Amino acid sequence: MNNPQQKPWAILLCKYRDDPDDPSVTRIADLWKQWGAIAITWVPAQSANDFRTILDVCKWFFTPTGAGTLNAVRY
């Protein structure tokens, strides 16, 4: 690929009607408490003290907000 062409991404963040977790309000720590023992096996323990919202994490990963953090924008 000599001249790679940049192509935009489209990310869709959904909130299901029967799911009480609103991405703009629900914090990572809230999810940790909600999932209980299940989360312990695959979610880092520091998530219990992560007060970013789900939307914050998505913005950090998919937009220039997270510049310098090896996020999707850098990819």
All heavy atoms as a GROMACS GRO file, in nm:
protein
  607
    1MET      N    1   0.083  -0.117   0.000
    1MET     CA    2   0.000   0.000   0.000
    1MET      C    3   0.088   0.124   0.000
    1MET      O    4   0.137   0.166   0.103
    1MET     CB    5  -0.086  -0.002   0.125
    1MET     CG    6  -0.228   0.027   0.100
    1MET     SD    7  -0.312   0.031   0.261
    1MET     CE    8  -0.461  -0.042   0.211
    2ASN      N    9   0.109   0.182  -0.112
    2ASN     CA   10   0.196   0.299  -0.121
    2ASN      C   11   0.130   0.426  -0.071
    2ASN      O   12   0.192   0.507  -0.004
    2ASN     CB   13   0.243   0.320  -0.265
    2ASN     CG   14   0.333   0.207  -0.310
    2ASN    OD1   15   0.386   0.134  -0.227
    2ASN    ND2   16   0.351   0.190  -0.439
    3ASN      N   17   0.006   0.448  -0.106
    3ASN     CA   18  -0.068   0.568  -0.066
    3ASN      C   19  -0.196   0.528   0.005
    3ASN      O   20  -0.303   0.529  -0.055
    3ASN     CB   21  -0.101   0.654  -0.189
    3ASN     CG   22   0.022   0.711  -0.253
    3ASN    OD1   23   0.114   0.753  -0.183
    3ASN    ND2   24   0.027   0.712  -0.384
    4PRO      N   25  -0.186   0.494   0.133
    4PRO     CA   26  -0.309   0.454   0.204
    4PRO      C   27  -0.407   0.572   0.211
    4PRO      O   28  -0.369   0.684   0.239
    4PRO     CB   29  -0.261   0.414   0.342
    4PRO     CG   30  -0.129   0.478   0.358
    4PRO     CD   31  -0.070   0.495   0.220
    5GLN      N   32  -0.530   0.543   0.182
    5GLN     CA   33  -0.634   0.645   0.185
    5GLN      C   34  -0.705   0.640   0.320
    5GLN      O   35  -0.746   0.534   0.366
    5GLN     CB   36  -0.734   0.619   0.073
    5GLN     CG   37  -0.840   0.725   0.062
    5GLN     CD   38  -0.937   0.694  -0.052
    5GLN    OE1   39  -0.952   0.581  -0.091
    5GLN    NE2   40  -1.000   0.798  -0.104
    6GLN      N   41  -0.717   0.756   0.384
    6GLN     CA   42  -0.786   0.761   0.511
    6GLN      C   43  -0.935   0.746   0.489
    6GLN      O   44  -0.992   0.809   0.400
    6GLN     CB   45  -0.756   0.891   0.583
    6GLN     CG   46  -0.616   0.900   0.634
    6GLN     CD   47  -0.595   1.021   0.721
    6GLN    OE1   48  -0.682   1.106   0.737
    6GLN    NE2   49  -0.477   1.031   0.780
    7LYS      N   50  -0.997   0.663   0.571
    7LYS     CA   51  -1.141   0.643   0.562
    7LYS      C   52  -1.201   0.664   0.701
    7LYS      O   53  -1.146   0.616   0.800
    7LYS     CB   54  -1.172   0.503   0.512
    7LYS     CG   55  -1.122   0.480   0.371
    7LYS     CD   56  -1.157   0.343   0.323
    7LYS     CE   57  -1.102   0.326   0.182
    7LYS     NZ   58  -1.129   0.195   0.128
    8PRO      N   59  -1.311   0.736   0.711
    8PRO     CA   60  -1.371   0.764   0.842
    8PRO      C   61  -1.432   0.639   0.904
    8PRO      O   62  -1.472   0.547   0.835
    8PRO     CB   63  -1.479   0.868   0.810
    8PRO     CG   64  -1.514   0.843   0.668
    8PRO     CD   65  -1.388   0.794   0.601
    9TRP      N   66  -1.437   0.639   1.035
    9TRP     CA   67  -1.503   0.534   1.111
    9TRP      C   68  -1.641   0.583   1.154
    9TRP      O   69  -1.661   0.702   1.174
    9TRP     CB   70  -1.426   0.501   1.237
    9TRP     CG   71  -1.297   0.428   1.220
    9TRP    CD1   72  -1.212   0.436   1.115
    9TRP    CD2   73  -1.239   0.339   1.313
    9TRP    NE1   74  -1.103   0.358   1.138
    9TRP    CE2   75  -1.117   0.297   1.260
    9TRP    CE3   76  -1.276   0.293   1.437
    9TRP    CZ2   77  -1.033   0.208   1.326
    9TRP    CZ3   78  -1.193   0.206   1.503
    9TRP    CH2   79  -1.073   0.163   1.447
   10ALA      N   80  -1.730   0.493   1.173
   10ALA     CA   81  -1.860   0.526   1.231
   10ALA      C   82  -1.878   0.435   1.353
   10ALA      O   83  -1.876   0.312   1.342
   10ALA     CB   84  -1.972   0.503   1.131
   11ILE      N   85  -1.892   0.495   1.469
   11ILE     CA   86  -1.909   0.420   1.594
   11ILE      C   87  -2.049   0.450   1.646
   11ILE      O   88  -2.086   0.565   1.663
   11ILE     CB   89  -1.804   0.462   1.699
   11ILE    CG1   90  -1.663   0.451   1.643
   11ILE    CG2   91  -1.822   0.382   1.827
   11ILE    CD1   92  -1.623   0.313   1.600
   12LEU      N   93  -2.124   0.346   1.672
   12LEU     CA   94  -2.259   0.361   1.722
   12LEU      C   95  -2.265   0.311   1.866
   12LEU      O   96  -2.237   0.195   1.893
   12LEU     CB   97  -2.356   0.281   1.634
   12LEU     CG   98  -2.502   0.286   1.670
   12LEU    CD1   99  -2.555   0.429   1.658
   12LEU    CD2  100  -2.580   0.194   1.578
   13LEU      N  101  -2.296   0.399   1.957
   13LEU     CA  102  -2.310   0.364   2.098
   13LEU      C  103  -2.458   0.352   2.127
   13LEU      O  104  -2.531   0.450   2.117
   13LEU     CB  105  -2.244   0.471   2.185
   13LEU     CG  106  -2.240   0.446   2.334
   13LEU    CD1  107  -2.159   0.321   2.365
   13LEU    CD2  108  -2.179   0.565   2.404
   14CYS      N  109  -2.502   0.233   2.162
   14CYS     CA  110  -2.645   0.208   2.179
   14CYS      C  111  -2.685   0.199   2.326
   14CYS      O  112  -2.608   0.156   2.410
   14CYS     CB  113  -2.683   0.075   2.114
   14CYS     SG  114  -2.655   0.070   1.938
   15LYS      N  115  -2.808   0.239   2.352
   15LYS     CA  116  -2.869   0.218   2.482
   15LYS      C  117  -2.999   0.142   2.458
   15LYS      O  118  -3.087   0.189   2.390
   15LYS     CB  119  -2.900   0.349   2.554
   15LYS     CG  120  -2.960   0.323   2.692
   15LYS     CD  121  -3.022   0.446   2.752
   15LYS     CE  122  -3.082   0.419   2.886
   15LYS     NZ  123  -3.178   0.310   2.894
   16TYR      N  124  -3.006   0.023   2.513
   16TYR     CA  125  -3.125  -0.057   2.495
   16TYR      C  126  -3.235  -0.013   2.591
   16TYR      O  127  -3.208   0.028   2.703
   16TYR     CB  128  -3.092  -0.206   2.516
   16TYR     CG  129  -2.997  -0.258   2.413
   16TYR    CD1  130  -2.861  -0.269   2.439
   16TYR    CD2  131  -3.043  -0.292   2.286
   16TYR    CE1  132  -2.773  -0.315   2.343
   16TYR    CE2  133  -2.956  -0.339   2.190
   16TYR     CZ  134  -2.822  -0.349   2.218
   16TYR     OH  135  -2.735  -0.394   2.122
   17ARG      N  136  -3.356  -0.020   2.544
   17ARG     CA  137  -3.471   0.027   2.621
   17ARG      C  138  -3.483  -0.042   2.757
   17ARG      O  139  -3.518   0.021   2.856
   17ARG     CB  140  -3.597   0.003   2.538
   17ARG     CG  141  -3.715   0.078   2.586
   17ARG     CD  142  -3.835   0.065   2.498
   17ARG     NE  143  -3.817  -0.030   2.389
   17ARG     CZ  144  -3.906  -0.058   2.298
   17ARG    NH1  145  -4.022   0.002   2.301
   17ARG    NH2  146  -3.884  -0.144   2.202
   18ASP      N  147  -3.452  -0.170   2.762
   18ASP     CA  148  -3.467  -0.243   2.888
   18ASP      C  149  -3.339  -0.245   2.973
   18ASP      O  150  -3.331  -0.314   3.073
   18ASP     CB  151  -3.515  -0.386   2.861
   18ASP     CG  152  -3.414  -0.466   2.781
   18ASP    OD1  153  -3.324  -0.406   2.719
   18ASP    OD2  154  -3.426  -0.590   2.778
   19ASP      N  155  -3.239  -0.168   2.933
   19ASP     CA  156  -3.114  -0.160   3.007
   19ASP      C  157  -3.108  -0.027   3.082
   19ASP      O  158  -3.110   0.079   3.020
   19ASP     CB  159  -2.996  -0.172   2.912
   19ASP     CG  160  -2.862  -0.177   2.983
   19ASP    OD1  161  -2.857  -0.158   3.105
   19ASP    OD2  162  -2.761  -0.200   2.914
   20PRO      N  163  -3.100  -0.028   3.214
   20PRO     CA  164  -3.101   0.096   3.290
   20PRO      C  165  -2.970   0.176   3.280
   20PRO      O  166  -2.964   0.290   3.324
   20PRO     CB  167  -3.124   0.050   3.434
   20PRO     CG  168  -3.066  -0.088   3.437
   20PRO     CD  169  -3.093  -0.146   3.300
   21ASP      N  170  -2.867   0.116   3.222
   21ASP     CA  171  -2.737   0.183   3.216
   21ASP      C  172  -2.729   0.280   3.099
   21ASP      O  173  -2.713   0.241   2.985
   21ASP     CB  174  -2.624   0.080   3.206
   21ASP     CG  175  -2.619  -0.010   3.327
   21ASP    OD1  176  -2.634   0.043   3.439
   21ASP    OD2  177  -2.603  -0.132   3.310
   22ASP      N  178  -2.740   0.407   3.129
   22ASP     CA  179  -2.728   0.513   3.028
   22ASP      C  180  -2.580   0.544   3.010
   22ASP      O  181  -2.513   0.582   3.107
   22ASP     CB  182  -2.804   0.637   3.075
   22ASP     CG  183  -2.801   0.750   2.975
   22ASP    OD1  184  -2.715   0.750   2.886
   22ASP    OD2  185  -2.886   0.839   2.986
   23PRO      N  186  -2.524   0.529   2.890
   23PRO     CA  187  -2.380   0.549   2.870
   23PRO      C  188  -2.329   0.687   2.910
   23PRO      O  189  -2.213   0.701   2.946
   23PRO     CB  190  -2.363   0.529   2.719
   23PRO     CG  191  -2.478   0.446   2.678
   23PRO     CD  192  -2.592   0.485   2.768
   24SER      N  193  -2.415   0.788   2.908
   24SER     CA  194  -2.369   0.922   2.943
   24SER      C  195  -2.369   0.947   3.094
   24SER      O  196  -2.315   1.046   3.140
   24SER     CB  197  -2.455   1.028   2.873
   24SER     OG  198  -2.587   1.023   2.920
   25VAL      N  199  -2.427   0.855   3.170
   25VAL     CA  200  -2.439   0.873   3.315
   25VAL      C  201  -2.371   0.759   3.392
   25VAL      O  202  -2.308   0.783   3.495
   25VAL     CB  203  -2.588   0.881   3.356
   25VAL    CG1  204  -2.601   0.896   3.505
   25VAL    CG2  205  -2.657   0.994   3.284
   26THR      N  206  -2.384   0.638   3.344
   26THR     CA  207  -2.332   0.521   3.415
   26THR      C  208  -2.180   0.520   3.416
   26THR      O  209  -2.116   0.533   3.312
   26THR     CB  210  -2.384   0.392   3.350
   26THR    OG1  211  -2.527   0.396   3.349
   26THR    CG2  212  -2.339   0.269   3.426
   27ARG      N  213  -2.125   0.503   3.535
   27ARG     CA  214  -1.979   0.502   3.551
   27ARG      C  215  -1.926   0.358   3.545
   27ARG      O  216  -2.000   0.263   3.570
   27ARG     CB  217  -1.941   0.566   3.684
   27ARG     CG  218  -1.987   0.710   3.695
   27ARG     CD  219  -1.968   0.765   3.833
   27ARG     NE  220  -2.039   0.680   3.930
   27ARG     CZ  221  -2.008   0.672   4.058
   27ARG    NH1  222  -1.911   0.743   4.107
   27ARG    NH2  223  -2.075   0.593   4.138
   28ILE      N  224  -1.800   0.346   3.513
   28ILE     CA  225  -1.736   0.214   3.509
   28ILE      C  226  -1.746   0.148   3.647
   28ILE      O  227  -1.774   0.028   3.657
   28ILE     CB  228  -1.589   0.225   3.464
   28ILE    CG1  229  -1.579   0.293   3.326
   28ILE    CG2  230  -1.520   0.090   3.465
   28ILE    CD1  231  -1.654   0.223   3.215
   29ALA      N  232  -1.729   0.225   3.752
   29ALA     CA  233  -1.740   0.171   3.889
   29ALA      C  234  -1.881   0.117   3.915
   29ALA      O  235  -1.897   0.016   3.985
   29ALA     CB  236  -1.705   0.278   3.992
   30ASP      N  237  -1.982   0.181   3.858
   30ASP     CA  238  -2.120   0.132   3.874
   30ASP      C  239  -2.136  -0.005   3.810
   30ASP      O  240  -2.201  -0.094   3.865
   30ASP     CB  241  -2.221   0.228   3.809
   30ASP     CG  242  -2.222   0.366   3.873
   30ASP    OD1  243  -2.185   0.377   3.992
   30ASP    OD2  244  -2.258   0.463   3.803
   31LEU      N  245  -2.077  -0.022   3.693
   31LEU     CA  246  -2.085  -0.152   3.625
   31LEU      C  247  -2.013  -0.259   3.706
   31LEU      O  248  -2.059  -0.372   3.715
   31LEU     CB  249  -2.024  -0.143   3.485
   31LEU     CG  250  -2.097  -0.053   3.386
   31LEU    CD1  251  -2.021  -0.049   3.255
   31LEU    CD2  252  -2.239  -0.100   3.364
   32TRP      N  253  -1.900  -0.221   3.764
   32TRP     CA  254  -1.825  -0.315   3.848
   32TRP      C  255  -1.912  -0.367   3.961
   32TRP      O  256  -1.919  -0.486   3.988
   32TRP     CB  257  -1.700  -0.246   3.902
   32TRP     CG  258  -1.625  -0.326   4.003
   32TRP    CD1  259  -1.636  -0.319   4.138
   32TRP    CD2  260  -1.528  -0.427   3.978
   32TRP    NE1  261  -1.551  -0.408   4.198
   32TRP    CE2  262  -1.483  -0.476   4.102
   32TRP    CE3  263  -1.473  -0.480   3.861
   32TRP    CZ2  264  -1.387  -0.576   4.112
   32TRP    CZ3  265  -1.377  -0.579   3.872
   32TRP    CH2  266  -1.336  -0.626   3.996
   33LYS      N  267  -1.982  -0.277   4.028
   33LYS     CA  268  -2.070  -0.316   4.139
   33LYS      C  269  -2.186  -0.402   4.089
   33LYS      O  270  -2.226  -0.499   4.153
   33LYS     CB  271  -2.124  -0.192   4.209
   33LYS     CG  272  -2.021  -0.116   4.287
   33LYS     CD  273  -2.080   0.012   4.342
   33LYS     CE  274  -1.971   0.104   4.389
   33LYS     NZ  275  -2.020   0.240   4.413
   34GLN      N  276  -2.240  -0.365   3.974
   34GLN     CA  277  -2.355  -0.434   3.918
   34GLN      C  278  -2.322  -0.578   3.879
   34GLN      O  279  -2.401  -0.669   3.900
   34GLN     CB  280  -2.397  -0.358   3.792
   34GLN     CG  281  -2.542  -0.353   3.764
   34GLN     CD  282  -2.567  -0.263   3.645
   34GLN    OE1  283  -2.520  -0.292   3.536
   34GLN    NE2  284  -2.638  -0.154   3.666
   35TRP      N  285  -2.205  -0.598   3.820
   35TRP     CA  286  -2.169  -0.731   3.771
   35TRP      C  287  -2.115  -0.821   3.879
   35TRP      O  288  -2.108  -0.943   3.862
   35TRP     CB  289  -2.067  -0.720   3.658
   35TRP     CG  290  -2.122  -0.656   3.536
   35TRP    CD1  291  -2.252  -0.648   3.497
   35TRP    CD2  292  -2.048  -0.587   3.435
   35TRP    NE1  293  -2.264  -0.579   3.380
   35TRP    CE2  294  -2.139  -0.542   3.339
   35TRP    CE3  295  -1.913  -0.560   3.417
   35TRP    CZ2  296  -2.100  -0.471   3.226
   35TRP    CZ3  297  -1.874  -0.491   3.306
   35TRP    CH2  298  -1.966  -0.447   3.211
   36GLY      N  299  -2.074  -0.764   3.990
   36GLY     CA  300  -2.029  -0.844   4.103
   36GLY      C  301  -1.915  -0.939   4.072
   36GLY      O  302  -1.818  -0.903   4.007
   37ALA      N  303  -1.926  -1.061   4.118
   37ALA     CA  304  -1.819  -1.161   4.105
   37ALA      C  305  -1.786  -1.194   3.960
   37ALA      O  306  -1.673  -1.231   3.930
   37ALA     CB  307  -1.858  -1.287   4.180
   38ILE      N  308  -1.881  -1.180   3.871
   38ILE     CA  309  -1.855  -1.211   3.730
   38ILE      C  310  -1.746  -1.120   3.676
   38ILE      O  311  -1.657  -1.162   3.603
   38ILE     CB  312  -1.983  -1.195   3.646
   38ILE    CG1  313  -2.088  -1.296   3.693
   38ILE    CG2  314  -1.955  -1.212   3.498
   38ILE    CD1  315  -2.226  -1.271   3.635
   39ALA      N  316  -1.752  -0.992   3.711
   39ALA     CA  317  -1.657  -0.894   3.660
   39ALA      C  318  -1.515  -0.921   3.708
   39ALA      O  319  -1.419  -0.890   3.639
   39ALA     CB  320  -1.699  -0.754   3.700
   40ILE      N  321  -1.502  -0.980   3.824
   40ILE     CA  322  -1.369  -1.001   3.883
   40ILE      C  323  -1.281  -1.086   3.792
   40ILE      O  324  -1.161  -1.068   3.788
   40ILE     CB  325  -1.382  -1.063   4.024
   40ILE    CG1  326  -1.447  -0.960   4.117
   40ILE    CG2  327  -1.248  -1.108   4.078
   40ILE    CD1  328  -1.488  -1.014   4.251
   41THR      N  329  -1.340  -1.177   3.718
   41THR     CA  330  -1.260  -1.267   3.635
   41THR      C  331  -1.206  -1.200   3.508
   41THR      O  332  -1.107  -1.243   3.455
   41THR     CB  333  -1.342  -1.391   3.594
   41THR    OG1  334  -1.457  -1.350   3.520
   41THR    CG2  335  -1.382  -1.471   3.716
   42TRP      N  336  -1.271  -1.094   3.458
   42TRP     CA  337  -1.224  -1.035   3.332
   42TRP      C  338  -1.215  -0.883   3.330
   42TRP      O  339  -1.176  -0.824   3.228
   42TRP     CB  340  -1.310  -1.084   3.216
   42TRP     CG  341  -1.456  -1.056   3.230
   42TRP    CD1  342  -1.549  -1.129   3.298
   42TRP    CD2  343  -1.528  -0.944   3.175
   42TRP    NE1  344  -1.671  -1.070   3.290
   42TRP    CE2  345  -1.663  -0.958   3.214
   42TRP    CE3  346  -1.493  -0.835   3.097
   42TRP    CZ2  347  -1.760  -0.866   3.177
   42TRP    CZ3  348  -1.590  -0.746   3.060
   42TRP    CH2  349  -1.723  -0.762   3.100
   43VAL      N  350  -1.246  -0.819   3.438
   43VAL     CA  351  -1.235  -0.673   3.446
   43VAL      C  352  -1.132  -0.639   3.554
   43VAL      O  353  -1.140  -0.691   3.664
   43VAL     CB  354  -1.371  -0.609   3.480
   43VAL    CG1  355  -1.358  -0.459   3.492
   43VAL    CG2  356  -1.476  -0.646   3.376
   44PRO      N  357  -1.036  -0.553   3.521
   44PRO     CA  358  -0.934  -0.519   3.621
   44PRO      C  359  -0.993  -0.463   3.751
   44PRO      O  360  -1.092  -0.390   3.748
   44PRO     CB  361  -0.850  -0.412   3.552
   44PRO     CG  362  -0.881  -0.423   3.407
   44PRO     CD  363  -1.019  -0.481   3.396
   45ALA      N  364  -0.930  -0.495   3.861
   45ALA     CA  365  -0.980  -0.452   3.992
   45ALA      C  366  -0.989  -0.301   4.004
   45ALA      O  367  -1.076  -0.249   4.073
   45ALA     CB  368  -0.891  -0.508   4.102
   46GLN      N  369  -0.900  -0.227   3.936
   46GLN     CA  370  -0.904  -0.080   3.946
   46GLN      C  371  -1.033  -0.023   3.887
   46GLN      O  372  -1.066   0.093   3.911
   46GLN     CB  373  -0.781  -0.016   3.883
   46GLN     CG  374  -0.764  -0.038   3.736
   46GLN     CD  375  -0.672  -0.156   3.706
   46GLN    OE1  376  -0.663  -0.250   3.782
   46GLN    NE2  377  -0.605  -0.150   3.592
   47SER      N  378  -1.109  -0.102   3.814
   47SER     CA  379  -1.237  -0.055   3.760
   47SER      C  380  -1.335  -0.020   3.871
   47SER      O  381  -1.426   0.060   3.851
   47SER     CB  382  -1.298  -0.162   3.669
   47SER     OG  383  -1.216  -0.185   3.558
   48ALA      N  384  -1.318  -0.079   3.987
   48ALA     CA  385  -1.406  -0.050   4.100
   48ALA      C  386  -1.394   0.096   4.143
   48ALA      O  387  -1.484   0.149   4.208
   48ALA     CB  388  -1.373  -0.142   4.217
   49ASN      N  389  -1.285   0.160   4.108
   49ASN     CA  390  -1.262   0.300   4.144
   49ASN      C  391  -1.256   0.392   4.022
   49ASN      O  392  -1.201   0.502   4.031
   49ASN     CB  393  -1.132   0.313   4.224
   49ASN     CG  394  -1.138   0.235   4.353
   49ASN    OD1  395  -1.238   0.242   4.424
   49ASN    ND2  396  -1.036   0.158   4.381
   50ASP      N  397  -1.307   0.346   3.909
   50ASP     CA  398  -1.303   0.424   3.785
   50ASP      C  399  -1.434   0.502   3.773
   50ASP      O  400  -1.539   0.445   3.751
   50ASP     CB  401  -1.285   0.330   3.666
   50ASP     CG  402  -1.256   0.404   3.537
   50ASP    OD1  403  -1.286   0.525   3.529
   50ASP    OD2  404  -1.205   0.340   3.444
   51PHE      N  405  -1.427   0.633   3.787
   51PHE     CA  406  -1.547   0.715   3.788
   51PHE      C  407  -1.577   0.781   3.655
   51PHE      O  408  -1.660   0.871   3.647
   51PHE     CB  409  -1.539   0.818   3.902
   51PHE     CG  410  -1.536   0.750   4.036
   51PHE    CD1  411  -1.418   0.742   4.107
   51PHE    CD2  412  -1.648   0.688   4.087
   51PHE    CE1  413  -1.413   0.676   4.230
   51PHE    CE2  414  -1.644   0.622   4.210
   51PHE     CZ  415  -1.526   0.616   4.281
   52ARG      N  416  -1.512   0.733   3.547
   52ARG     CA  417  -1.546   0.782   3.414
   52ARG      C  418  -1.677   0.716   3.370
   52ARG      O  419  -1.708   0.604   3.410
   52ARG     CB  420  -1.438   0.745   3.313
   52ARG     CG  421  -1.305   0.812   3.340
   52ARG     CD  422  -1.199   0.763   3.245
   52ARG     NE  423  -1.175   0.620   3.270
   52ARG     CZ  424  -1.107   0.541   3.187
   52ARG    NH1  425  -1.055   0.589   3.076
   52ARG    NH2  426  -1.089   0.414   3.216
   53THR      N  427  -1.754   0.786   3.288
   53THR     CA  428  -1.876   0.726   3.234
   53THR      C  429  -1.840   0.638   3.115
   53THR      O  430  -1.729   0.648   3.060
   53THR     CB  431  -1.976   0.833   3.189
   53THR    OG1  432  -1.921   0.904   3.078
   53THR    CG2  433  -2.013   0.927   3.302
   54ILE      N  434  -1.933   0.555   3.075
   54ILE     CA  435  -1.914   0.471   2.957
   54ILE      C  436  -1.887   0.560   2.836
   54ILE      O  437  -1.798   0.533   2.755
   54ILE     CB  438  -2.037   0.382   2.933
   54ILE    CG1  439  -2.060   0.288   3.051
   54ILE    CG2  440  -2.022   0.303   2.804
   54ILE    CD1  441  -2.194   0.217   3.048
   55LEU      N  442  -1.961   0.669   2.826
   55LEU     CA  443  -1.944   0.763   2.715
   55LEU      C  444  -1.805   0.826   2.718
   55LEU      O  445  -1.740   0.841   2.614
   55LEU     CB  446  -2.051   0.871   2.719
   55LEU     CG  447  -2.052   0.970   2.604
   55LEU    CD1  448  -2.069   0.900   2.470
   55LEU    CD2  449  -2.164   1.072   2.625
   56ASP      N  450  -1.755   0.860   2.835
   56ASP     CA  451  -1.619   0.915   2.848
   56ASP      C  452  -1.515   0.818   2.793
   56ASP      O  453  -1.422   0.857   2.722
   56ASP     CB  454  -1.584   0.945   2.994
   56ASP     CG  455  -1.660   1.062   3.052
   56ASP    OD1  456  -1.710   1.147   2.975
   56ASP    OD2  457  -1.670   1.067   3.177
   57VAL      N  458  -1.530   0.691   2.827
   57VAL     CA  459  -1.434   0.590   2.782
   57VAL      C  460  -1.440   0.576   2.629
   57VAL      O  461  -1.336   0.568   2.563
   57VAL     CB  462  -1.460   0.454   2.851
   57VAL    CG1  463  -1.374   0.345   2.792
   57VAL    CG2  464  -1.437   0.466   3.001
   58CYS      N  465  -1.559   0.578   2.574
   58CYS     CA  466  -1.573   0.569   2.428
   58CYS      C  467  -1.511   0.690   2.359
   58CYS      O  468  -1.442   0.676   2.258
   58CYS     CB  469  -1.720   0.554   2.388
   58CYS     SG  470  -1.787   0.393   2.429
   59LYS      N  471  -1.534   0.808   2.414
   59LYS     CA  472  -1.474   0.930   2.357
   59LYS      C  473  -1.322   0.921   2.365
   59LYS      O  474  -1.252   0.958   2.270
   59LYS     CB  475  -1.523   1.054   2.432
   59LYS     CG  476  -1.663   1.095   2.398
   59LYS     CD  477  -1.701   1.220   2.477
   59LYS     CE  478  -1.843   1.261   2.450
   59LYS     NZ  479  -1.883   1.376   2.532
   60TRP      N  480  -1.272   0.874   2.478
   60TRP     CA  481  -1.128   0.862   2.497
   60TRP      C  482  -1.068   0.767   2.394
   60TRP      O  483  -0.962   0.792   2.338
   60TRP     CB  484  -1.101   0.813   2.639
   60TRP     CG  485  -0.959   0.773   2.664
   60TRP    CD1  486  -0.855   0.856   2.692
   60TRP    CD2  487  -0.905   0.642   2.662
   60TRP    NE1  488  -0.740   0.783   2.708
   60TRP    CE2  489  -0.769   0.650   2.689
   60TRP    CE3  490  -0.962   0.516   2.639
   60TRP    CZ2  491  -0.687   0.538   2.695
   60TRP    CZ3  492  -0.880   0.405   2.645
   60TRP    CH2  493  -0.744   0.418   2.673
   61PHE      N  494  -1.137   0.656   2.365
   61PHE     CA  495  -1.082   0.556   2.275
   61PHE      C  496  -1.098   0.591   2.128
   61PHE      O  497  -1.011   0.562   2.047
   61PHE     CB  498  -1.144   0.419   2.304
   61PHE     CG  499  -1.076   0.308   2.228
   61PHE    CD1  500  -0.948   0.267   2.264
   61PHE    CD2  501  -1.137   0.248   2.120
   61PHE    CE1  502  -0.884   0.167   2.193
   61PHE    CE2  503  -1.073   0.148   2.048
   61PHE     CZ  504  -0.946   0.107   2.085
   62PHE      N  505  -1.210   0.654   2.092
   62PHE     CA  506  -1.239   0.674   1.950
   62PHE      C  507  -1.221   0.816   1.898
   62PHE      O  508  -1.247   0.842   1.780
   62PHE     CB  509  -1.384   0.630   1.920
   62PHE     CG  510  -1.404   0.483   1.933
   62PHE    CD1  511  -1.480   0.431   2.036
   62PHE    CD2  512  -1.347   0.395   1.842
   62PHE    CE1  513  -1.499   0.294   2.048
   62PHE    CE2  514  -1.365   0.259   1.854
   62PHE     CZ  515  -1.442   0.208   1.957
   63THR      N  516  -1.180   0.911   1.981
   63THR     CA  517  -1.165   1.050   1.936
   63THR      C  518  -1.028   1.104   1.976
   63THR      O  519  -0.958   1.042   2.056
   63THR     CB  520  -1.275   1.142   1.997
   63THR    OG1  521  -1.249   1.157   2.137
   63THR    CG2  522  -1.415   1.087   1.974
   64PRO      N  523  -0.991   1.220   1.924
   64PRO     CA  524  -0.863   1.280   1.962
   64PRO      C  525  -0.852   1.313   2.112
   64PRO      O  526  -0.743   1.344   2.159
   64PRO     CB  527  -0.858   1.408   1.878
   64PRO     CG  528  -0.943   1.378   1.759
   64PRO     CD  529  -1.054   1.292   1.813
   65THR      N  530  -0.960   1.304   2.187
   65THR     CA  531  -0.956   1.326   2.331
   65THR      C  532  -0.851   1.239   2.398
   65THR      O  533  -0.784   1.280   2.491
   65THR     CB  534  -1.095   1.298   2.394
   65THR    OG1  535  -1.190   1.383   2.333
   65THR    CG2  536  -1.095   1.320   2.544
   66GLY      N  537  -0.836   1.118   2.350
   66GLY     CA  538  -0.740   1.024   2.407
   66GLY      C  539  -0.606   1.024   2.335
   66GLY      O  540  -0.532   0.926   2.340
   67ALA      N  541  -0.573   1.133   2.268
   67ALA     CA  542  -0.447   1.140   2.193
   67ALA      C  543  -0.328   1.104   2.282
   67ALA      O  544  -0.322   1.143   2.398
   67ALA     CB  545  -0.430   1.280   2.137
   68GLY      N  546  -0.238   1.027   2.226
   68GLY     CA  547  -0.119   0.987   2.299
   68GLY      C  548  -0.138   0.866   2.388
   68GLY      O  549  -0.051   0.834   2.468
   69THR      N  550  -0.251   0.798   2.377
   69THR     CA  551  -0.279   0.684   2.464
   69THR      C  552  -0.295   0.553   2.388
   69THR      O  553  -0.353   0.459   2.438
   69THR     CB  554  -0.409   0.709   2.544
   69THR    OG1  555  -0.517   0.726   2.452
   69THR    CG2  556  -0.397   0.831   2.633
   70LEU      N  557  -0.243   0.549   2.267
   70LEU     CA  558  -0.254   0.430   2.182
   70LEU      C  559  -0.399   0.394   2.156
   70LEU      O  560  -0.436   0.276   2.152
   70LEU     CB  561  -0.178   0.311   2.244
   70LEU     CG  562  -0.028   0.334   2.269
   70LEU    CD1  563   0.032   0.214   2.341
   70LEU    CD2  564   0.046   0.360   2.140
   71ASN      N  565  -0.484   0.493   2.134
   71ASN     CA  566  -0.626   0.469   2.109
   71ASN      C  567  -0.651   0.441   1.961
   71ASN      O  568  -0.558   0.431   1.881
   71ASN     CB  569  -0.710   0.585   2.161
   71ASN     CG  570  -0.688   0.713   2.083
   71ASN    OD1  571  -0.605   0.720   1.993
   71ASN    ND2  572  -0.760   0.818   2.119
   72ALA      N  573  -0.775   0.427   1.923
   72ALA     CA  574  -0.813   0.393   1.785
   72ALA      C  575  -0.773   0.503   1.686
   72ALA      O  576  -0.745   0.474   1.571
   72ALA     CB  577  -0.962   0.366   1.776
   73VAL      N  578  -0.768   0.627   1.731
   73VAL     CA  579  -0.730   0.737   1.643
   73VAL      C  580  -0.586   0.717   1.596
   73VAL      O  581  -0.554   0.737   1.479
   73VAL     CB  582  -0.747   0.874   1.713
   73VAL    CG1  583  -0.694   0.986   1.628
   73VAL    CG2  584  -0.893   0.896   1.748
   74ARG      N  585  -0.500   0.676   1.686
   74ARG     CA  586  -0.360   0.654   1.648
   74ARG      C  587  -0.349   0.537   1.551
   74ARG      O  588  -0.266   0.537   1.461
   74ARG     CB  589  -0.276   0.628   1.771
   74ARG     CG  590  -0.131   0.604   1.734
   74ARG     CD  591  -0.040   0.609   1.851
   74ARG     NE  592   0.095   0.588   1.805
   74ARG     CZ  593   0.190   0.534   1.877
   74ARG    NH1  594   0.164   0.497   2.000
   74ARG    NH2  595   0.310   0.518   1.828
   75TYR      N  596  -0.430   0.435   1.570
   75TYR     CA  597  -0.428   0.320   1.482
   75TYR      C  598  -0.454   0.364   1.340
   75TYR      O  599  -0.389   0.331   1.247
   75TYR     CB  600  -0.531   0.216   1.525
   75TYR     CG  601  -0.546   0.102   1.428
   75TYR    CD1  602  -0.451   0.002   1.424
   75TYR    CD2  603  -0.653   0.097   1.342
   75TYR    CE1  604  -0.463  -0.102   1.335
   75TYR    CE2  605  -0.666  -0.008   1.252
   75TYR     CZ  606  -0.572  -0.107   1.249
   75TYR     OH  607  -0.583  -0.209   1.161
   0.00000   0.00000   0.00000
